[in-house]
Amino acid sequence: MRSNRATVRAGVSMAATLPMIAGALALGIPAAHAADTPARDSLVGTKPAWATAKADKGATADTAQVTARVYLAGRDRAGLAAYAKAVSDPSSPLYGKYLSAKKVQARFGATKAQVAAVKSWLTSAGLKVTQVTPHYVAVSGDVAAAEKAFGTQLHNFTKGSKTYRAPAKTASAPAGLRGAVLTVTGLDNAPHKSTHDEQLPPPDAVFKNSGPFSSYFGSNIASTLPDAYGQKIPYAIKGYTGKQLRAAYGAGTYTGKNVRIAITDAYASPTIAFDAGKYAVKNGDAAWKTGQLHQVLPKNYTKTKECGAAGWYGEETLDVEAVHAVAPNADVTYVGAASCYDDDLLDSLSKIVDSHLADIVSNSWGDIEANQTPDLAAAYDQVFQLGAVQGIGFYFSSGDNGDEVANTGTKQVDTPANSAWVTAVGGTSLAVGKGDTYQWETGWGTEKATLAADGKSWTNFPGAFTSGAGGGTSKTVPQPYYQKNVVPKALATANNAAGNRVVPDIAAIADPNTGFLVGQTQTFPDGTEQYSEYRIGGTSLAAPVIAAVQALAQEARGGKAIGFANPSIYAKYGKAGVYHDVVDKPTGTDLAVARIDFVNGFDAAGGLATSVRSLGKDSSLSAVKGYDDVTGVGSPANGYVQSFRRH
């Protein structure tokens, strides 16, 4: 089985212990030792945690080259955060009073004077300005100039077995800029970033599922395989299609007509139009209309090997086909990033906001919270807030490694799903029965055991944890107001007595054992590139499904944008018929499915592997009655889309 999630973006810096400042973009705090850097404002989070005295190998050569981005704070940081909250809150008199992209820039963007002052400061230090956007000023130059500009020496530090450059102390900006600088990225260079123009590689090697399958949950019982939890179990789903998912999540007659959805990932599948078109026709979705699918792509791609570019083709394919399957009349714009790095992904998000390309944005990528730093958190939150005031909502997959302990050794959530300004989408295992009837969902969490050599039992049943919906309590993001009185206190205060953000907010199908069928052009063993279909899952599936459901809800609302949805999502919590309250044992007993897979991922030539996959076993996380850190408030029920109708 291929990875449930696309290659995660590479963290620009690894600052596990630094406090993240979420919500209000609270940077520009005066330096503690003003005498060291007279009249300068500290740029919090710019010195990574691994840049310790013990790891310090001395000064970086003055002639070494640096490329950096100085992010602009705009003219009213606090006002932006306040308006983003008010316009998203159903109880606020400003609710839904969105601003145009042009008005947002005029009200909250950096002034010409601020940009000129920032450019003057940077060039006077000897740096060359290479690009100016509404969000940042990009510069390049040698280390000596960077040190002069940012008031810190750059040293070489060991990090693991390698050595990287980083600030020896927190960078700063002149106080005379009056808070015009939000943060700076690029002063550290871990991991190394190549900047050569690259061509996209061909599609990945073909992946196929073996059978037998169930066409709907329970349709094909594995009668010849051993029992699990005292009963015979069904074979895994071949892959649900749009008709089944629309029925499960209460689509009714809504199709997303006149609603715009954007999707961000890295790179771009060269066969997406062909694949999406063929898949829709083959699997009963409405045919794509001319001009319904758009792509906004960078001029050049970078770091294609480092980021595994071809692996992102499958992610884009999943996102595009899942969105269209659930909201077949929505307009879809794919915005591809030049690489899987933060700066490039931020550029993609900014393109959507600056040109208001869509009201709903699906994002099936992320990283662990330990890799996030306050500087990057601030840059992301600024984009999310700029979107919120325009009526743009961002939906992020919560992760595919449960509590992350098995993956990283530390219990933590994923980012940017941890942001208080996005909707974090968790995952479920979904049972759709005969006649497209919704049966139940569990929290997505898989334990796997293989068939014993004699075929009469499962080895070490139920087996080891393999994957599950990301969730839990942030260590760094304060609890947002909309989670109060809904999220249990024990979860909110798990890492901080004052309460922190808990992930996710809402959930949908994610378990690859009850997954979605996709169609993609892949490279076959003989070297040919051919279209084929396979089942896939992960919260990479849940995010576009929820984004598509939101498109249906926006249509039900008369086309009026929902914007940043969390305040509305939590306000509807507890109302009859709006959410499926997902629990791990919906039938009262443990649940499992049987899977038979090709060992070589393609055909039976390499043999077959038979396993049992238990459902609802998400590491230390549990889906329980009420809000939980696997599925949030639950998944959309029949009343969810209808609840947005304007009366």
Disulfide bonds with the S-S distance in Angstrom:
Cys307-Cys340 2.05
